[in-house]
Amino acid sequence: MELCNPKEVKALLERHGFHFSKAKGQNFLIAPWVPREIAAKAGVDDSCGVLEIGPGIGPLTQALCERAGKVTAIEVDQTLRPILAETMADQDNLELIFGDVMKMDVAALVSEQFQGLRPMACANLPYYITSPILVKLLESRAFESVTVMVQKEVAQRICAKAGTANYSAFTVFCNWYAEPEILFDVPPDCFLPRPKVTSAVLKLNVRSQAPVRVKDEGLFFRVVRAGFAQRRKTLLNALSSAFSSIGKDTLRDLIVRCNLPETVRGEALDFAQFAALADEIAAQGLN
């Protein structure tokens, strides 16, 4: 069965009485080059164990199984169980798990599933849950790389540079754990049903260590979130709201001590500057 052939896909879905769920953000690939390119550019080979999130009817799963030592696919939609049983019947190196990845211990699952294999993650992520799943995958620290298809503007935001409009707290988070690169765009006509926006395939090469040293990682991210919480405000005013127990004058002194202008905005700070500010707050015992 050609899993990216629109006629065959529609016939398959009709035969099983399947209806697309807007709530689950279901858009199935109908361009065969896309899953092949994802698997290839993710660097998947027979030394890899790949965790796939949301296989749908299995076009990316099939491409991954052709390359990987093992693929474990997690699908939350139980109505896809009989469809995947049919489309994936010939994949001997595949294990299907039906459940919600957000409720799973990803690190433990990867350790159990991929002993002796290089762990990777691949997914065509629903737009509505892109950020929570990426957070889950990166915080697990269980993968060499995470390759995902997301809304193009999300990919651009993740890869944004400090001081640009797309730069955000989520940019800093993703770049703290990994080095991201946009591999290629995927136009709307590659999906059934057709989405209204362009997608992009993003590869996040997971870092072996953080890009800068900090005394308190939790405090670092607290400072980052505060810096972006109110983008129109100066960093001083944003920090005053988030760290209300610290006086504004003290915060002003800390900002100046980090060689930053008093009127600087959070979106202008890079990793090292956020880290220096967090370490100054820690050093003063103000957190």
Rosetta silent file (secondary structure, phi, psi, omega in degrees, C-alpha in Angstrom):
SEQUENCE: MELCNPKEVKALLERHGFHFSKAKGQNFLIAPWVPREIAAKAGVDDSCGVLEIGPGIGPLTQALCERAGKVTAIEVDQTLRPILAETMADQDNLELIFGDVMKMDVAALVSEQFQGLRPMACANLPYYITSPILVKLLESRAFESVTVMVQKEVAQRICAKAGTANYSAFTVFCNWYAEPEILFDVPPDCFLPRPKVTSAVLKLNVRSQAPVRVKDEGLFFRVVRAGFAQRRKTLLNALSSAFSSIGKDTLRDLIVRCNLPETVRGEALDFAQFAALADEIAAQGLN
SCORE:     score description
SCORE:     0.000 S_00000001
   1 L     0.000  132.778  176.948    0.000    0.000    0.000 S_00000001
   2 L   -86.216  104.810 -172.698    1.269    3.469   -0.921 S_00000001
   3 L   -74.889   -4.674  175.224    0.738    5.389    2.314 S_00000001
   4 L  -115.318   12.000  176.388    1.179    8.757    0.600 S_00000001
   5 L   -87.851  114.588 -174.419   -1.160    8.048   -2.301 S_00000001
   6 H   -53.986  -41.234 -179.189   -4.271   10.228   -1.700 S_00000001
   7 H   -65.112  -44.238 -179.645   -6.666    7.750   -3.331 S_00000001
   8 H   -69.049  -36.835  178.637   -5.325    4.797   -1.343 S_00000001
   9 H   -64.472  -46.394  179.780   -5.254    6.828    1.868 S_00000001
  10 H   -62.603  -40.962  178.887   -8.861    7.934    1.448 S_00000001
  11 H   -64.281  -41.151  178.314   -9.947    4.353    0.654 S_00000001
  12 H   -60.926  -47.671 -177.452   -8.077    3.072    3.719 S_00000001
  13 H   -67.149  -39.657  177.583   -9.682    5.622    6.008 S_00000001
  14 H   -65.066  -39.991 -178.973  -13.161    5.039    4.605 S_00000001
  15 H   -61.629  -32.641 -178.430  -12.777    1.267    4.987 S_00000001
  16 L   -99.337    3.442  178.956  -12.029    1.725    8.687 S_00000001
  17 L    64.603   32.858 -177.279  -14.590    4.489    9.223 S_00000001
  18 L   -85.706  138.400  175.796  -11.890    6.921   10.305 S_00000001
  19 L  -125.186  134.805  179.853  -12.624   10.641   10.622 S_00000001
  20 L   -62.084  141.372  179.023   -9.970   13.322   11.038 S_00000001
  21 L  -107.237  115.222  175.256   -9.906   14.973   14.446 S_00000001
  22 L   -65.916  -34.284 -178.939   -9.346   18.720   14.483 S_00000001
  23 L   -62.542  -32.905  179.635   -8.859   18.500   18.236 S_00000001
  24 L   -92.802    1.483  177.191   -5.880   16.150   17.708 S_00000001
  25 L    61.398   42.959 -174.527   -4.497   18.278   14.867 S_00000001
  26 L   -84.205  119.035  172.834   -4.454   15.370   12.409 S_00000001
  27 L  -138.556  113.879 -174.655   -2.933   16.052    8.986 S_00000001
  28 E   -93.193  141.161 -179.984   -1.572   13.001    7.148 S_00000001
  29 E   -69.414  136.588  174.702    1.306   13.202    4.673 S_00000001
  30 L  -129.069   18.385  175.890    0.483   12.528    1.019 S_00000001
  31 L  -117.283  106.925 -172.623    3.853   13.507   -0.487 S_00000001
  32 L   -61.690  -24.146 -179.702    6.167   10.465   -0.468 S_00000001
  33 H   -68.889  -26.043 -174.312    9.355   12.538   -0.669 S_00000001
  34 H   -67.465  -55.251  179.146    8.696   14.123    2.741 S_00000001
  35 H   -61.334  -35.158  177.703    8.983   11.047    5.025 S_00000001
  36 H   -62.466  -43.870 -179.663   11.960    9.804    2.990 S_00000001
  37 H   -67.844  -38.169  178.263   13.745   13.139    3.418 S_00000001
  38 H   -60.915  -49.294 -178.422   12.951   13.331    7.128 S_00000001
  39 H   -62.828  -40.738 -178.463   14.398    9.880    7.772 S_00000001
  40 H   -69.056  -49.337 -175.288   17.461   10.562    5.625 S_00000001
  41 H   -76.847  -15.286  171.757   18.281   14.035    6.937 S_00000001
  42 L   -72.659  -16.679  179.841   17.666   12.965   10.518 S_00000001
  43 L    82.935   25.176 -177.466   20.672   10.691   10.007 S_00000001
  44 L   -74.606  131.778  172.772   18.801    7.489   10.818 S_00000001
  45 L  -143.794 -173.886 -172.701   20.645    4.218   10.131 S_00000001
  46 L   -71.600   -2.742  175.318   20.660    0.668   11.494 S_00000001
  47 L   -90.958    0.268 -172.785   22.622    1.745   14.569 S_00000001
  48 E  -105.043  145.242  165.628   19.692    3.930   15.679 S_00000001
  49 E  -109.695  126.119 -173.301   16.631    3.381   17.806 S_00000001
  50 E  -115.945  126.394  172.048   13.965    5.914   16.888 S_00000001
  51 E   -94.400  118.139  177.439   11.062    7.065   19.039 S_00000001
  52 E  -105.463  135.137  177.509    8.293    8.386   16.805 S_00000001
  53 E  -105.679  123.711  176.265    5.479   10.491   18.228 S_00000001
  54 L    70.619   67.238 -177.921    2.139   10.337   16.404 S_00000001
  55 L   -68.261  -19.469 -177.225    2.625    7.915   13.498 S_00000001
  56 L    65.467 -121.824  176.058   -0.859    8.535   12.074 S_00000001
  57 L   -96.815   -4.954  168.632   -1.293    5.885    9.365 S_00000001
  58 L   107.494   16.061 -179.994    2.457    5.324    9.215 S_00000001
  59 H   -64.922  -42.634  176.962    4.224    6.969    6.216 S_00000001
  60 H   -71.527  -37.427  177.292    7.080    8.346    8.337 S_00000001
  61 H   -55.934  -45.966  179.648    7.064    5.162   10.432 S_00000001
  62 H   -60.502  -45.724  179.756    7.592    3.123    7.272 S_00000001
  63 H   -64.313  -37.560  178.524   10.498    5.336    6.145 S_00000001
  64 H   -68.542  -41.513 -179.536   12.094    5.104    9.591 S_00000001
  65 H   -63.073  -30.187  178.829   11.701    1.316    9.731 S_00000001
  66 H   -68.649  -21.326 -175.307   13.539    1.014    6.408 S_00000001
  67 H  -111.816  -36.674 -168.759   16.586    2.678    7.950 S_00000001
  68 L   -84.047  159.717  171.577   16.577    2.182   11.737 S_00000001
  69 L   -68.901  -39.827  177.491   17.575   -0.737   13.898 S_00000001
  70 E  -153.511  145.873  174.941   14.300   -0.329   15.774 S_00000001
  71 E  -125.382  130.625  172.248   11.362    2.085   15.774 S_00000001
  72 E  -116.563  118.203 -176.004    8.978    2.583   18.683 S_00000001
  73 E  -110.817  130.778 -179.525    5.935    4.633   17.707 S_00000001
  74 E  -109.231  122.796 -178.621    3.574    6.201   20.261 S_00000001
  75 E  -126.005  127.927 -177.616    0.034    7.001   19.115 S_00000001
  76 L   -84.923  -23.152 -174.382   -2.584    8.629   21.319 S_00000001
  77 L   -88.555  106.473 -177.737   -5.556    7.996   18.989 S_00000001
  78 H   -64.722  -23.521 -179.480   -6.986    4.523   19.651 S_00000001
  79 H   -69.228  -13.636  177.349   -9.106    4.684   16.475 S_00000001
  80 H   -86.889   -4.082 -176.796   -5.873    4.329   14.483 S_00000001
  81 H   -57.648  -52.134 -179.657   -5.106    0.938   16.060 S_00000001
  82 H   -67.624  -30.628  178.586   -6.748   -1.221   13.331 S_00000001
  83 H   -67.281  -47.408  178.918   -5.377    1.013   10.585 S_00000001
  84 H   -66.677  -32.158  175.840   -1.805    0.762   11.848 S_00000001
  85 H   -60.534  -34.660  178.385   -2.234   -2.985   12.341 S_00000001
  86 H   -79.714  -49.478 -173.393   -2.916   -3.160    8.604 S_00000001
  87 H   -73.814  -26.390 -176.492   -0.400   -0.623    7.277 S_00000001
  88 L  -106.609   15.031 -174.878    2.474   -1.673    9.544 S_00000001
  89 L   -58.476  -30.147 -175.310    1.920   -5.447    9.408 S_00000001
  90 L   -94.220    3.053 -175.659    5.202   -6.079    7.574 S_00000001
  91 L   -92.577   98.209 -175.872    7.453   -3.945    9.799 S_00000001
  92 L   -74.008  -21.234 -177.823    9.379   -6.432   11.952 S_00000001
  93 L  -101.861   25.419 -178.908   11.502   -3.786   13.691 S_00000001
  94 E  -115.386  136.778  169.199    8.522   -1.736   14.883 S_00000001
  95 E  -122.046  125.349  178.882    6.829   -1.624   18.268 S_00000001
  96 E   -98.688  132.626  176.689    3.565    0.305   18.543 S_00000001
  97 E  -125.271  124.032  178.456    2.507    1.795   21.862 S_00000001
  98 E   -98.807  117.240 -177.967   -0.922    3.383   22.253 S_00000001
  99 L   171.174 -178.164 -177.140   -0.929    6.091   24.876 S_00000001
 100 L  -100.840  113.105 -178.139   -0.126    9.711   25.674 S_00000001
 101 H   -59.990  -26.287 -179.186    3.595   10.501   25.524 S_00000001
 102 H   -68.924  -15.741  179.700    3.002   13.453   27.855 S_00000001
 103 H  -103.864    7.748 -175.347    2.130   10.976   30.610 S_00000001
 104 L  -105.972  154.446  171.059    5.159    8.733   30.024 S_00000001
 105 L   -86.072   96.101 -172.648    8.651    8.605   31.491 S_00000001
 106 H   -63.418  -43.196 -179.200   10.459    9.169   28.199 S_00000001
 107 H   -60.363  -43.336  179.436   13.969    8.517   29.521 S_00000001
 108 H   -66.579  -39.040  179.250   12.907    5.175   31.035 S_00000001
 109 H   -63.695  -44.952  179.674   11.059    4.213   27.844 S_00000001
 110 H   -63.151  -42.855  179.039   14.085    4.976   25.658 S_00000001
 111 H   -61.232  -39.336 -178.698   16.386    3.026   27.972 S_00000001
 112 H   -72.945  -39.713 -172.338   14.049    0.040   27.848 S_00000001
 113 H   -83.499  -31.872 -167.313   13.383    0.109   24.106 S_00000001
 114 L  -122.077   41.581  178.659   16.756    0.979   22.587 S_00000001
 115 L   -61.060  127.728  179.217   19.481   -0.854   24.486 S_00000001
 116 L    82.058    0.399 -179.645   22.672   -0.827   22.407 S_00000001
 117 L  -116.014  154.233  176.677   21.201    1.622   19.878 S_00000001
 118 E   -79.091  116.527 -173.754   21.739    5.348   19.361 S_00000001
 119 E   -80.049  130.820  175.135   18.480    6.980   20.520 S_00000001
 120 E  -133.118  162.281  173.723   16.754    9.533   18.291 S_00000001
 121 E  -125.978  140.963  176.014   13.278   11.036   18.176 S_00000001
 122 E  -137.964  145.020 -179.383   11.256   11.864   15.067 S_00000001
 123 E  -165.265  146.154  165.752    7.752   13.256   14.801 S_00000001
 124 E  -100.971   94.874 -167.812    5.222   15.065   12.661 S_00000001
 125 L   -83.380  135.718  170.934    3.885   17.106   15.559 S_00000001
 126 L   -61.189  139.333 -175.252    0.335   18.475   15.804 S_00000001
 127 H   -59.065  -35.680 -171.619    0.574   22.260   15.953 S_00000001
 128 H   -70.781  -18.359 -175.897   -1.447   22.571   19.153 S_00000001
 129 H  -125.675   18.191 -178.459    0.966   20.501   21.251 S_00000001
 130 H   -55.652  -54.013 -174.671    4.312   21.225   19.574 S_00000001
 131 H   -63.806  -47.938  179.435    5.909   23.114   22.468 S_00000001
 132 H   -59.363  -38.380 -179.590    4.906   20.745   25.313 S_00000001
 133 H   -69.769  -41.192  177.542    6.175   17.699   23.383 S_00000001
 134 H   -62.370  -41.695  176.302    9.475   19.374   22.499 S_00000001
 135 H   -59.008  -46.278 -179.710    9.937   20.360   26.134 S_00000001
 136 H   -59.333  -47.231 -176.986    9.209   16.767   27.175 S_00000001
 137 H   -67.314  -44.545 -177.338   11.670   15.280   24.662 S_00000001
 138 H   -70.909  -40.633 -179.129   14.498   17.732   25.348 S_00000001
 139 H   -67.890  -21.207  177.873   14.180   17.676   29.132 S_00000001
 140 L   -67.390  -24.306 -176.374   14.413   13.880   29.083 S_00000001
 141 L    51.593   35.875 -173.436   18.021   14.229   27.837 S_00000001
 142 L  -103.493   -4.707 -170.802   17.463   10.800   26.300 S_00000001
 143 L  -123.769  152.899  170.270   18.267   11.479   22.625 S_00000001
 144 L   -75.608  -37.256  179.074   21.191   12.286   20.357 S_00000001
 145 E  -152.876  157.598  177.111   18.855   14.318   18.178 S_00000001
 146 E  -129.388  116.553 -179.407   15.207   15.277   17.847 S_00000001
 147 E  -114.703  121.060 -173.362   13.848   15.798   14.317 S_00000001
 148 E  -136.163  149.986  170.351   10.337   17.189   14.075 S_00000001
 149 E  -100.785  124.831 -175.295    7.974   18.692   11.552 S_00000001
 150 E  -136.506  173.109  173.411    6.362   21.810   12.979 S_00000001
 151 E   -60.758  137.596 -173.652    4.674   24.981   11.812 S_00000001
 152 H   -55.432  -41.186 -177.516    7.284   27.024    9.918 S_00000001
 153 H   -66.604  -28.062  175.618    6.952   30.048   12.171 S_00000001
 154 H   -69.344  -43.347  177.607    7.650   27.845   15.202 S_00000001
 155 H   -60.234  -41.781  179.472   10.822   26.526   13.550 S_00000001
 156 H   -65.826  -37.259  179.081   11.888   30.092   12.787 S_00000001
 157 H   -66.957  -40.318  179.818   11.233   31.126   16.380 S_00000001
 158 H   -64.596  -33.878 -177.318   13.318   28.243   17.720 S_00000001
 159 L   -94.365    5.772 -175.059   16.228   29.199   15.434 S_00000001
 160 L   -67.344  156.138  177.862   15.955   32.978   16.025 S_00000001
 161 L   -99.693  155.012  178.503   18.883   35.113   17.115 S_00000001
 162 L   -56.975  138.930  177.632   18.958   37.440   20.124 S_00000001
 163 L    89.728   -3.539  178.684   17.524   40.863   19.408 S_00000001
 164 L   -99.007  165.597 -175.868   15.192   39.722   16.612 S_00000001
 165 L   -64.704  -31.994 -177.225   11.394   39.719   16.642 S_00000001
 166 L   -81.680  -12.483 -177.586   11.158   35.909   16.697 S_00000001
 167 L   -65.688  132.520 -174.862   13.530   35.526   19.666 S_00000001
 168 L  -149.699  175.824  175.662   11.668   34.234   22.735 S_00000001
 169 H   -61.698  -34.311  178.963   11.991   32.342   25.983 S_00000001
 170 H   -69.205  -32.018  173.185   11.232   29.168   24.024 S_00000001
 171 H   -58.281  -50.047 -178.236   14.156   29.987   21.714 S_00000001
 172 H   -62.324  -43.317  179.450   16.466   30.139   24.709 S_00000001
 173 H   -57.872  -52.976 -176.256   15.023   26.925   26.150 S_00000001
 174 H   -62.755  -40.257 -179.052   15.474   24.912   22.945 S_00000001
 175 H   -74.976  -19.026  173.895   18.969   26.263   22.306 S_00000001
 176 H   -66.667  -40.411 -176.962   19.969   25.502   25.887 S_00000001
 177 H   -91.009  -24.589 -171.555   19.374   21.807   25.260 S_00000001
 178 E  -152.287  165.841  172.891   20.192   21.546   21.560 S_00000001
 179 E  -106.274  107.591 -174.224   21.589   23.174   18.434 S_00000001
 180 E   -89.385  149.873  172.425   18.640   23.558   16.039 S_00000001
 181 E  -146.531  137.809  176.223   18.680   23.795   12.246 S_00000001
 182 E   -82.657  123.355 -176.453   15.835   24.045    9.755 S_00000001
 183 E   -85.738  -49.460  178.858   16.253   21.268    7.179 S_00000001
 184 E  -167.868  160.556  177.051   13.512   22.063    4.662 S_00000001
 185 E   -89.177  154.068  176.391    9.997   23.459    4.231 S_00000001
 186 E  -128.678  110.749 -177.083    6.899   21.337    3.620 S_00000001
 187 L   -70.723  160.705 -176.533    4.078   23.132    1.732 S_00000001
 188 H   -57.861  -31.856 -176.429    0.394   22.685    2.648 S_00000001
 189 H   -73.411    3.632  175.447   -0.407   20.551   -0.405 S_00000001
 190 H   -88.048    2.231 -174.438    1.723   17.754    1.055 S_00000001
 191 E  -126.077  156.182  170.179   -1.019   16.969    3.594 S_00000001
 192 E  -130.205  121.098  -10.507   -4.522   15.566    3.829 S_00000001
 193 L   -67.515  164.681 -175.717   -6.455   17.553    4.913 S_00000001
 194 L   -77.667  119.782  176.735   -4.571   20.601    3.651 S_00000001
 195 L   -74.450  169.626 -178.087   -3.464   22.928    6.493 S_00000001
 196 L   -88.995   -8.589 -174.135   -3.538   26.692    6.109 S_00000001
 197 L  -126.582  161.890  175.622    0.155   27.175    6.888 S_00000001
 198 L   -82.968  143.206  177.014    3.548   25.967    5.684 S_00000001
 199 E  -103.776  169.692  175.746    5.431   23.469    7.814 S_00000001
 200 E  -145.396  146.466  176.084    9.166   23.001    8.294 S_00000001
 201 E   -96.555  126.150 -173.679   11.330   20.075    9.348 S_00000001
 202 E  -120.193  130.708  175.181   13.612   21.002   12.215 S_00000001
 203 E  -110.766  127.053  176.769   16.529   18.979   13.570 S_00000001
 204 E  -110.704  108.166  177.581   17.712   19.628   17.106 S_00000001
 205 E   -83.074  112.123 -171.488   21.157   18.153   17.764 S_00000001
 206 E   -68.818  132.575 -179.357   21.170   17.611   21.510 S_00000001
 207 L   -74.405  146.408  174.680   24.084   19.198   23.365 S_00000001
 208 L   -78.825  -22.783  175.108   26.340   17.105   25.574 S_00000001
 209 L  -150.944  160.766 -178.202   26.535   20.074   27.952 S_00000001
 210 L   -62.595  151.647 -177.371   24.852   23.441   28.384 S_00000001
 211 L   -65.776  -25.785  175.071   26.183   26.303   26.216 S_00000001
 212 L  -140.944  158.297  177.572   27.220   28.297   29.316 S_00000001
 213 L   -87.379  140.411  174.459   27.743   27.476   32.969 S_00000001
 214 L  -135.070  153.090  179.737   25.265   28.713   35.551 S_00000001
 215 L   -73.243  -32.621 -174.862   25.130   28.372   39.305 S_00000001
 216 L  -145.058  104.249 -176.468   21.419   27.537   39.330 S_00000001
 217 H   -63.162  -38.111  178.515   19.716   26.297   36.148 S_00000001
 218 H   -61.686  -41.631  178.158   16.246   26.766   37.609 S_00000001
 219 H   -67.352  -38.635  177.579   17.031   30.384   38.448 S_00000001
 220 H   -55.719  -49.870 -178.583   18.486   30.907   34.968 S_00000001
 221 H   -69.469  -29.291  176.363   15.217   29.857   33.326 S_00000001
 222 H   -65.204  -41.010  177.856   13.234   31.927   35.819 S_00000001
 223 H   -66.262  -41.888  179.043   15.211   34.998   34.745 S_00000001
 224 H   -60.873  -49.105 -179.663   14.727   34.104   31.061 S_00000001
 225 H   -59.916  -41.088  179.042   10.962   33.712   31.470 S_00000001
 226 H   -63.596  -39.838 -177.790   10.780   36.995   33.329 S_00000001
 227 H   -62.475  -28.481 -178.014   12.781   38.752   30.621 S_00000001
 228 H  -105.644   -4.329 -173.304   10.270   37.796   27.946 S_00000001
 229 H   -62.356  -35.990 -179.640    7.064   37.879   29.995 S_00000001
 230 L  -134.176   86.607 -168.673    6.330   41.492   29.094 S_00000001
 231 L   -60.801  -29.175 -177.371    8.248   42.246   25.897 S_00000001
 232 L   -78.327  -13.548 -179.627    7.349   45.941   25.787 S_00000001
 233 L   -88.570  156.758  171.974    8.806   46.520   29.226 S_00000001
 234 L   -68.287  160.395  177.635   12.454   47.042   30.006 S_00000001
 235 H   -58.327  -38.521  179.758   14.288   44.137   31.595 S_00000001
 236 H   -59.038  -48.118 -179.476   14.382   46.086   34.846 S_00000001
 237 H   -68.506  -36.678  178.933   10.605   46.440   34.983 S_00000001
 238 H   -65.317  -43.343  178.849   10.054   42.838   33.888 S_00000001
 239 H   -67.982  -33.926  179.030   12.378   41.518   36.594 S_00000001
 240 H   -62.527  -34.804  177.657   10.744   43.781   39.184 S_00000001
 241 H   -72.176  -40.847 -175.547    7.421   42.055   38.484 S_00000001
 242 H   -80.341  -31.627 -179.012    8.880   38.531   38.591 S_00000001
 243 L  -117.599   65.013 -173.695   11.244   39.104   41.545 S_00000001
 244 L   -64.382  -20.379 -179.201    9.031   41.326   43.668 S_00000001
 245 L   -78.642  -12.847  178.503   11.008   40.539   46.832 S_00000001
 246 L   -99.410  130.724 -179.311   14.086   42.231   45.346 S_00000001
 247 L   -65.109  150.338 -177.939   14.059   45.995   45.325 S_00000001
 248 H   -62.548  -37.746  179.045   14.109   47.790   42.002 S_00000001
 249 H   -64.236  -39.333  178.210   17.263   49.684   42.900 S_00000001
 250 H   -65.081  -43.857  178.619   19.045   46.427   43.684 S_00000001
 251 H   -62.917  -39.271  177.750   17.933   44.916   40.373 S_00000001
 252 H   -60.770  -43.257  179.565   19.117   48.030   38.546 S_00000001
 253 H   -62.960  -39.948 -179.695   22.544   47.657   40.181 S_00000001
 254 H   -65.543  -40.088  179.157   22.711   43.985   39.170 S_00000001
 255 H   -63.826  -44.979  179.553   21.859   44.804   35.551 S_00000001
 256 H   -65.505  -37.444  179.305   24.542   47.502   35.406 S_00000001
 257 H   -62.803  -26.282  177.557   27.029   45.163   37.076 S_00000001
 258 L   -87.726   13.316  178.582   26.501   42.763   34.169 S_00000001
 259 L    62.067   36.215  177.446   27.548   45.562   31.772 S_00000001
 260 L  -111.478  145.933  176.403   24.017   45.944   30.430 S_00000001
 261 L   -63.680  145.465 -179.650   22.247   49.248   29.773 S_00000001
 262 L   -60.388  -27.931 -176.512   19.681   50.131   32.405 S_00000001
 263 L   -96.823    9.778 -176.902   17.039   50.409   29.658 S_00000001
 264 L   -62.793  148.401  174.328   17.835   47.066   27.968 S_00000001
 265 L  -102.493  153.525 -177.109   14.958   44.734   27.081 S_00000001
 266 H   -57.664  -34.814 -176.710   15.062   40.994   27.730 S_00000001
 267 H   -66.219  -10.676 -179.944   14.878   40.115   24.033 S_00000001
 268 H   -89.309  -11.813 -173.842   18.319   41.692   23.541 S_00000001
 269 L   -86.129  139.852  173.955   20.123   39.304   25.912 S_00000001
 270 L   -96.812 -176.082 -178.483   21.995   36.208   24.757 S_00000001
 271 H   -52.643  -52.293 -173.349   22.777   33.065   26.781 S_00000001
 272 H   -61.708  -37.342 -178.923   25.873   34.485   28.450 S_00000001
 273 H   -72.336  -40.913  174.543   24.108   37.690   29.505 S_00000001
 274 H   -62.451  -40.913 -179.312   21.097   35.872   30.963 S_00000001
 275 H   -64.404  -43.454 -179.846   23.504   33.516   32.756 S_00000001
 276 H   -62.121  -40.887  179.826   25.568   36.380   34.172 S_00000001
 277 H   -66.728  -43.619  177.950   22.446   38.090   35.478 S_00000001
 278 H   -62.467  -39.577 -179.834   21.109   34.882   37.062 S_00000001
 279 H   -68.726  -33.114  176.727   24.484   34.231   38.687 S_00000001
 280 H   -65.777  -42.217  177.938   24.552   37.773   40.110 S_00000001
 281 H   -64.084  -41.674  177.596   21.129   37.217   41.679 S_00000001
 282 H   -64.192  -42.913 -177.665   22.304   33.870   43.078 S_00000001
 283 H   -63.007  -30.757  179.368   25.536   35.334   44.407 S_00000001
 284 L   -85.885   -1.632 -179.876   23.610   37.962   46.337 S_00000001
 285 L    66.055   33.862 -173.966   21.340   35.289   47.827 S_00000001
 286 L  -101.543   -0.250 -174.638   18.336   37.068   46.378 S_00000001
 287 L   -85.614    0.000    0.000   16.589   34.195   44.628 S_00000001
